């Protein structure tokens, strides 16, 4: 028998209890915007081209474009279409450009923990170092926002064997690091359950536009196809569609031009779709009766 993570059990999506989102809606869509900060000349840079030696100003400046320009462009887009965001924020941004994060939180967007900086990965940390990272990033967000973040996405979606235990220990309700399902799933931890909210690994602007070099026209058509297929399937079962953005990628004007058509396509069916932040999805799942969502008490796979 193969080694197991022990966090969740197998469950076929076709055999689960049925439920609906608020107002009887069947498809929840969340727009998750990654905003990131990097140490200059040290740490990880994740240069998608041939890595350059430090200080690699090209890679640093490209990422900083997202904070100086791209995030503001995406903020204007959200305001124009009354679009809710989850802002997945490196906590070091509060020292670097607090006004950018304040602009999102002022309109009610959810701030999600995204580590301290994308110049480091949790997988490279000891358990003590990882705990310090999670606790420190959480405290920074709470200090500036007046409340603790409910959700977490690790930089580089990089977890250790202890990450889920440490997140639950720190008071987190959900995480988005495991792309295992199109519905929320409860995971086991040493300190009780934590919810997994769907997050796009495959149809992610970083993966599509940069790693795969998918043209923005095709990437945006893929998002429309994903939405159309999922809203049809949601007649049979509730689903969650994540739309994953990075400020330095989708914040580029030519990609924004194409992405606007995706937003317009989705909001045109606002009466059928629950446009929600992941924290709202988590709170709704927490309100459901036990035995409905995989991993909840009494659930039978």
N, C-alpha and C positions, 0 to 999 in steps of 0.2 A: 504494500500500500504506500502511495506517495506521501511525502510530508505535507501537512496542511497548515495553513495560517491560523485556523481555529476561530476566525473572526465572524464568519457567517456560514450558513448551510446552503446547498444548492436548492434553487427553486425555479421551476419553469414558469415563465411569465404568463403562459396560457392557462395555468391551473390555479391562479391566485384569486382570493376574494375580490369582488368588484367594489369600487367606491368612486366618488366624483369629487372634483375640486369645488370651491365655493360657487354658488349660483348654478350648480349642476354642470359646470364646465368640465371638459374632459382632457384638455391639453393645457398644461402650465408651461409658460415660456419665461426663462430668466436671461437677462443680458448681464453678463459678468465681465467687467472691465478691469484688466490688470494694469496697475500703475506701479512702476518699479524704479529702484534707485541702486546705483552701483558705486563701489569704492573706486577712486581714480587710480589707475596704475597698479592695482593689486586685486587679489581675489579672482573669482570667476567673472568672465565677461560674456561667455556664450556667443562668440563671434560666429555667425552662421557661415561665413566664408572661410577662406584659409586663415587660421589664427595668426595674428600679428604679434610681435613681441611687445611687452609693456613699454610705454603706457597705453598703447592701442587707442589713441584719441578718436579714431574713426568709430570704433564700436561704442565707446563711452558716449560720444556726441549723438550717435544715432539713437541710443536709448534715451538720452536727455531730451531729444526732440519730442518724445512722447509727453514729458512733463511740461515743457515750455510751449508746445504748440498742439500736439495731437490730442491730449486730454481735453483741452479747451474747445477744440473743434468738435469732439464727441459730446461734450457737455452741451454745446449749442444744438447739436442734432437731437439730443434727448429732450431739451426744452421745447424744440419745435414740434415734436410728436408726442409730448407728454409720456415719455418713455422712462420707466423705472430702471435704475442701475443697482447692481451690487458692485462696489469698488473694492477690488482685491489689492490691498495696499501694503507695500513694504513700510514698516513703521518709521524707518529712517527718513522718510519723506516729510515727517512732521518737523524735523530739524532743517530740512533742505528747502522745501517749498510748501509750507503749511497752508498758504492761501489757496493752493490748488485743491487740496483735500477739503478745505472748508467750503469751497464752492459747491462741491458735490453733497456734502452733509447738510448744507443749508437748504437744499431742495428735497431733503428727506431720503437721499440714497443711503443704502446700507454699506457700512464699512466692514469688510471681511478681513480677518487676519491673514497676512501673506508673508510671514516672517519679518525679519529686520531689514534684510537687503538681499537682492538677488546676486550679490557677490559671494554668497555662501549657500551651502546645501545641508539639510539636516542629516543626510546619509553620511556625511563626513564627520559627524559629531558623536561624542560619547553621550550616554544617557544623561549625565549631569549637564553637559553643555547644551544638549537639546532642551532640557527643562528650562535652563536659563534663557535660551532663545525664545521659547514660547511664552514664558512668564514676562520677560522684558518687553516683547512686542505687544503683548496683551495690555500691560500696564501703560505703555505709551499711548495706545489707542484710547484706553479708558480715560487717561488724563486729558486728552484733547477733545474727546467726544462726549464725555460725561457718562458713559455707559460702556460696559464690557462688550466686545464683539461676540456674536453667537456662533460664527462659523470660521473655518480655517481652510486655506489651500497652501500647501508648502511650496516655497520657491522650487522651481523645476519639477513640481509634483513629486518631490523626493522625500519619502518617509523611511524611518527605521523600523525595527521590530517593536520599538517602544512608543512610537509616535501617538498611536490612538490612545494608549493608556495615559500618556502625558497630557494630551489634549483634553480628555475627559477630566483628569485630575485638575486641570486649570479652569474647568467650568464650561468648556465648549459643548454646544448642543449638536453641532453637525460639522462635517468636513466634506471636501469635494475631491479627494485625491485618488479615489478608486473608480475608474471608468468601467464598472461592471454591469450597469443596468440602465434601463430607461424609466425606472421607478425608484423612489427612495427605498433604502434597505437599512434595517438596524444592524449595527455591528456590535460584537461583544468587546468589552474592555475590562481591565482589572477593577474599574471603579463604576461599572454599570454601562448601559448601552449608549452609543453615539450614532447619530443618523448619517448615512451616506446620501448626499444629494447628487444627482447626475451632473456631470461636468464633461464637456466635449474634449476628448483627446484626439479622436480621428478628424472631426470637422472643427478644427481650432485654427484661428487665423495664423498663429505662429507655425503650426505644422503645415497648413495648406499653402499659405502665401510665401513663406520663407524656406522651410525645409524642402517641400515638394515643388516649390516654384510654380504653383498653380496660378494661372492668370486670374486677376481679380474678377473678371467677368464670369469665368467658370466657377470660381469659388463662391461667388454670390448666387449664381444659379443653383449650385449644390445646396446652399442654405435654403433657398426657396423650395427645392425638391424635397429636402428633409422636412420642412414645415408641412408641405402639402401631403406627403405620405403619412406623417405622424398625426395630422388632424383627422385624416381618414381612418387610420388605425384606432384612434382614440374613441371611436364609436364603440369599440369592443372592450377597451380597457383604458384606465387613466394613464397618461404619459407625461414626462417632463422633457422639454427640449431646451438645452442650454445653448446660448449664443455667446461664444467666448471671444473677447476682443483684447487687444493690447494697444495701448495708446500710441506707441511708436510704429505700429503696423497698420491698423485700420484708420489711424489718424492721418495717414498720408492722403493728400487731396484726391489723387486718382482712384484710390481704393474707396474713399468716402463717397465719391461720385456713384460708384456701383453699389455700395452698401446701402445707400439711401433707398434704392429700389426694394431691398430686402425688408427694411423697416416699413416701408409703405405697404408692402404685400402683407405683412403680419398685422399691422394695426388696422388694416381694412377689415379684418375679421375679429376685431377686439370684442365683439359681442359673443363670440364663440370661444375665445381664448382667455385664460387667466394670465395676464402679464404681471408677474410677481417677482419679488426679490427672494433669493433662496432662504433667507430667514423667515419669510412669511410661509414658504412651503414647509419648512421645518415645523413651525408652530402649528400649522394645520394638521400635519401628520401626527404630531404629539397629541392632538385633540381626538384622534380617531380611536375607536374601540380596539382593545387588544385582540390579537388574532387576525387582523386584516393585513397589516404590512409585514412583509417578510422580516423575521427576527424579533417581532414583538411577542410578548408572553402569550402562550396558547396558540401561536401560529403553527400550522401543520403543513410542511412543504409537500 
